[in-house]
Amino acid sequence: MAVRGIPAPVAYVPASYWEDRAQRFAAQGDGLAAVCSYGMPSFYNRAIDLSQRLALDRWLRVPPGTRVLDIGCGIGRWSRLLAQRGAQVTGIDLSRTMIDEARRRAQHEGLTNRCRFMVQDTATLDAGASFDLVLGVTVLQHILDAGALRRAVGNLATHARRGGRIVLLEAAPARRAVRCNTTIFQARERSTYLNLFAECGLELEAMTGVDPAPFRNWLLPSVRRLPRALSLAALAAATAASVPVDVLFGRAAVARSWHVVFVLKHVGGGQHAH
């Protein structure tokens, strides 16, 4: 069990990075090491998964037949949840191994007829249809190039039907915070996203919090410098202190939350046929 994290690569090539993560971790257990925090102990990633599920629950209560696009779908965590609720889901990811594992898990759960998965880059996305719901969970924070980010958000707008909803969960602190940034991740100031969404013709419907507890964010920049036993103890203590705060106050404490859920409406027309 890794307890101090794995260093971010000096040179970040997104497709190669995520394929490497997928080959290491996608088939292991719930696959959370492939899609949550790289190299952290399982209890840490399970806490992240819990806070994400609580934050997204309201927005993922979809009626049967809802057409969903799940960008950066990874192993299909959200695709399979929505398919279980009767949605018709298209999941896209950069990594072929992630997509193969998502297909395997969907087949194992008897969801093949409600899921399709494709290898695509969000910045060049063409899923060939419009969707009632476009979902992205911690995807944009890994797109570091400003031009690629702008194209990705524009593509989300294009793929949402008129009046459709886009739900994005991203690291977006209310104030500029760079201590946790790495070569693969950027916690952009919240206003940066809000301005970009407006430029792409997306209207903010709601914004809710995810994880207002600050303990893990205080600790993370120092974890790798601590002795192994101490780093594990510190992560366990920070996680234990964070979970009740995030569970009880996460959705409401948006001003203090590190990650937020942006709920957006597409008010223009899409380019894809239904």
C-alpha positions as CSV (number, residue, x, y, z in Angstrom):
1,M,0.0,0.0,0.0
2,A,1.5,3.4,-1.0
3,V,1.1,6.0,1.7
4,R,3.1,8.9,0.5
5,G,1.7,9.3,-3.0
6,I,3.5,8.8,-6.3
7,P,5.4,11.8,-7.8
8,A,3.8,13.5,-10.7
9,P,5.7,13.0,-14.0
10,V,8.0,15.8,-15.1
11,A,6.5,15.7,-18.6
12,Y,2.7,15.2,-18.6
13,V,1.5,13.4,-21.8
14,P,-2.2,12.9,-20.8
15,A,-2.9,9.8,-22.9
16,S,0.2,8.0,-21.8
17,Y,-0.2,9.0,-18.2
18,W,-3.8,7.8,-17.9
19,E,-3.0,4.6,-19.8
20,D,-0.2,3.8,-17.4
21,R,-2.5,4.4,-14.4
22,A,-5.2,2.2,-16.0
23,Q,-2.7,-0.6,-16.6
24,R,-1.6,-0.4,-13.0
25,F,-4.9,-0.1,-11.1
26,A,-8.1,-0.2,-13.3
27,A,-8.7,-3.9,-12.7
28,Q,-8.0,-3.8,-8.9
29,G,-11.0,-3.9,-6.7
30,D,-13.2,-0.9,-7.2
31,G,-10.6,0.7,-9.5
32,L,-10.4,3.8,-7.4
33,A,-6.6,4.1,-7.5
34,A,-6.9,4.5,-11.3
35,V,-9.4,7.5,-11.1
36,C,-9.0,9.1,-7.6
37,S,-5.7,10.0,-5.9
38,Y,-2.7,8.2,-7.4
39,G,-0.7,6.2,-4.9
40,M,-2.8,6.9,-1.8
41,P,-4.1,4.2,0.5
42,S,-7.5,2.7,-0.2
43,F,-9.3,4.4,2.7
44,Y,-8.3,7.8,1.4
45,N,-9.7,7.1,-2.1
46,R,-12.9,5.6,-0.6
47,A,-13.4,8.8,1.3
48,I,-13.0,10.8,-1.9
49,D,-15.5,8.4,-3.6
50,L,-18.0,8.9,-0.8
51,S,-17.8,12.7,-0.9
52,Q,-18.3,12.7,-4.7
53,R,-21.3,10.4,-4.5
54,L,-23.0,12.5,-1.9
55,A,-22.3,15.7,-3.8
56,L,-23.6,14.3,-7.1
57,D,-26.5,12.3,-5.9
58,R,-29.2,15.0,-6.4
59,W,-28.1,15.6,-10.0
60,L,-27.8,11.9,-11.0
61,R,-31.4,11.0,-10.2
62,V,-32.4,10.6,-13.8
63,P,-35.6,9.1,-15.3
64,P,-35.2,5.9,-17.5
65,G,-34.2,6.6,-21.0
66,T,-32.2,9.7,-20.2
67,R,-29.3,10.1,-22.7
68,V,-26.1,10.7,-20.8
69,L,-22.5,11.5,-21.9
70,D,-19.9,10.6,-19.3
71,I,-16.6,12.3,-20.1
72,G,-13.4,11.0,-18.7
73,C,-15.5,7.9,-17.6
74,G,-12.5,5.9,-16.5
75,I,-13.7,2.4,-15.3
76,G,-17.3,3.5,-15.7
77,R,-18.1,4.3,-12.1
78,W,-20.8,6.9,-13.0
79,S,-21.8,5.3,-16.3
80,R,-22.8,2.1,-14.7
81,L,-24.6,3.9,-11.8
82,L,-26.7,5.8,-14.4
83,A,-27.3,2.8,-16.5
84,Q,-28.6,0.9,-13.5
85,R,-31.1,3.8,-13.2
86,G,-32.3,3.2,-16.8
87,A,-30.2,5.8,-18.6
88,Q,-28.6,5.2,-22.0
89,V,-25.0,6.1,-21.4
90,T,-22.0,6.9,-23.6
91,G,-18.7,7.0,-21.8
92,I,-15.5,8.4,-23.3
93,D,-12.0,8.2,-22.0
94,L,-8.4,8.8,-23.3
95,S,-7.2,5.4,-22.1
96,R,-8.0,2.2,-24.0
97,T,-7.4,0.1,-20.9
98,M,-9.9,2.3,-18.9
99,I,-12.5,1.8,-21.7
100,D,-11.9,-2.0,-21.8
101,E,-12.3,-2.2,-18.1
102,A,-15.5,-0.1,-18.2
103,R,-16.9,-2.5,-20.8
104,R,-15.9,-5.5,-18.8
105,R,-17.5,-4.2,-15.6
106,A,-20.7,-3.2,-17.5
107,Q,-21.0,-6.6,-19.0
108,H,-20.5,-8.3,-15.6
109,E,-23.3,-6.2,-14.2
110,G,-25.6,-6.9,-17.1
111,L,-25.6,-3.3,-18.4
112,T,-24.1,-3.8,-21.9
113,N,-27.4,-2.8,-23.6
114,R,-27.4,0.5,-21.8
115,C,-23.7,1.4,-22.1
116,R,-21.4,2.2,-24.9
117,F,-17.8,3.2,-24.4
118,M,-15.4,5.0,-26.8
119,V,-11.8,6.1,-26.7
120,Q,-11.8,9.9,-27.3
121,D,-10.2,13.1,-26.1
122,T,-12.6,15.6,-24.6
123,A,-10.8,18.4,-26.5
124,T,-11.6,16.8,-29.8
125,L,-14.8,15.1,-28.8
126,D,-17.3,13.9,-31.3
127,A,-19.8,11.4,-29.9
128,G,-22.2,11.8,-32.8
129,A,-25.3,12.7,-30.8
130,S,-26.8,15.2,-28.4
131,F,-27.4,14.3,-24.7
132,D,-29.9,15.2,-22.0
133,L,-27.1,15.1,-19.4
134,V,-23.3,15.6,-19.8
135,L,-21.3,14.5,-16.8
136,G,-17.7,15.1,-15.9
137,V,-16.0,14.2,-12.6
138,T,-12.5,15.7,-12.0
139,V,-11.7,15.9,-15.8
140,L,-11.1,19.5,-16.5
141,Q,-8.7,19.9,-13.7
142,H,-6.3,17.6,-15.6
143,I,-6.5,19.6,-18.8
144,L,-3.6,22.0,-18.3
145,D,-3.5,23.7,-21.7
146,A,-5.8,26.7,-21.8
147,G,-6.7,26.2,-25.5
148,A,-7.5,22.5,-25.0
149,L,-9.6,23.4,-21.9
150,R,-11.6,26.0,-23.9
151,R,-12.2,23.5,-26.7
152,A,-13.2,20.8,-24.2
153,V,-15.8,23.0,-22.6
154,G,-17.1,24.1,-26.0
155,N,-17.5,20.5,-26.9
156,L,-19.5,19.8,-23.8
157,A,-21.9,22.6,-24.8
158,T,-22.1,21.2,-28.3
159,H,-23.0,17.8,-27.1
160,A,-25.8,18.9,-24.7
161,R,-29.2,19.3,-26.2
162,R,-31.0,22.6,-26.0
163,G,-32.1,22.8,-22.4
164,G,-29.9,19.9,-21.5
165,R,-27.9,19.9,-18.3
166,I,-24.1,19.7,-17.8
167,V,-22.8,18.6,-14.4
168,L,-19.1,19.0,-13.6
169,L,-17.3,18.2,-10.4
170,E,-13.9,19.9,-10.3
171,A,-11.3,21.3,-8.0
172,A,-12.2,24.9,-8.0
173,P,-11.4,26.7,-4.7
174,A,-12.9,30.1,-4.2
175,R,-9.5,31.7,-3.9
176,R,-6.3,31.1,-5.9
177,A,-4.5,28.0,-4.4
178,V,-1.4,26.6,-5.9
179,R,0.2,24.5,-3.1
180,C,-1.4,21.3,-4.4
181,N,-0.9,21.9,-8.1
182,T,1.3,19.4,-9.9
183,T,2.4,18.7,-13.5
184,I,-0.9,16.7,-14.0
185,F,-3.4,18.8,-12.0
186,Q,-4.4,22.4,-11.6
187,A,-6.9,23.7,-9.0
188,R,-8.1,26.7,-10.9
189,E,-9.8,29.5,-9.1
190,R,-13.5,29.1,-9.3
191,S,-14.1,32.4,-11.2
192,T,-11.9,31.0,-14.0
193,Y,-14.4,28.2,-14.7
194,L,-17.4,30.5,-14.3
195,N,-16.0,32.9,-16.8
196,L,-15.2,30.1,-19.3
197,F,-18.7,28.6,-18.9
198,A,-20.3,31.9,-19.7
199,E,-18.0,32.4,-22.7
200,C,-19.2,29.0,-24.0
201,G,-22.9,29.9,-23.7
202,L,-23.5,27.9,-20.6
203,E,-25.8,29.2,-17.9
204,L,-25.1,28.4,-14.2
205,E,-28.1,26.7,-12.7
206,A,-26.6,25.8,-9.3
207,M,-23.3,25.4,-7.6
208,T,-22.8,23.1,-4.6
209,G,-19.9,22.1,-2.4
210,V,-18.1,18.8,-2.0
211,D,-15.3,18.8,0.6
212,P,-15.1,21.9,2.8
213,A,-12.9,20.2,5.4
214,P,-9.4,21.6,4.9
215,F,-7.4,19.0,6.8
216,R,-6.3,16.8,3.8
217,N,-5.4,19.9,1.7
218,W,-3.3,21.2,4.5
219,L,-1.4,17.9,4.7
220,L,-1.0,16.9,1.0
221,P,1.9,19.1,0.0
222,S,3.9,17.7,3.0
223,V,2.9,14.0,2.8
224,R,5.8,12.8,0.7
225,R,8.4,14.4,2.9
226,L,7.2,12.6,6.0
227,P,8.5,9.2,7.1
228,R,6.3,6.4,5.8
229,A,4.7,5.4,9.1
230,L,4.0,9.0,10.0
231,S,2.6,9.8,6.6
232,L,0.1,6.9,6.9
233,A,-0.9,8.0,10.4
234,A,-1.3,11.6,9.3
235,L,-3.4,10.7,6.3
236,A,-5.6,8.5,8.4
237,A,-6.1,11.3,11.0
238,A,-6.8,13.9,8.3
239,T,-9.3,11.6,6.5
240,A,-11.1,10.7,9.7
241,A,-11.4,14.4,10.6
242,S,-12.6,15.3,7.1
243,V,-15.3,12.7,6.5
244,P,-17.9,13.9,9.1
245,V,-17.4,17.5,8.1
246,D,-17.8,16.7,4.4
247,V,-20.7,14.4,4.9
248,L,-22.6,16.9,7.1
249,F,-21.8,20.2,5.5
250,G,-20.2,19.4,2.1
251,R,-23.1,20.3,-0.2
252,A,-24.0,23.5,1.6
253,A,-20.6,24.9,2.4
254,V,-19.8,25.8,-1.2
255,A,-17.7,28.9,-0.2
256,R,-15.3,26.8,1.7
257,S,-15.3,23.7,-0.5
258,W,-12.1,22.7,-2.4
259,H,-14.1,20.8,-5.1
260,V,-17.4,22.1,-6.3
261,V,-20.3,20.8,-8.5
262,F,-21.2,23.1,-11.3
263,V,-24.7,22.5,-12.7
264,L,-25.0,24.2,-16.1
265,K,-27.8,24.6,-18.6
266,H,-27.2,24.7,-22.3
267,V,-29.4,27.5,-23.6
268,G,-28.2,27.3,-27.2
269,G,-28.7,24.7,-29.9
270,G,-26.4,21.7,-30.3
271,Q,-24.8,20.6,-33.6
272,H,-25.5,16.9,-33.3
273,A,-28.8,15.2,-34.2
274,H,-30.8,13.5,-31.7
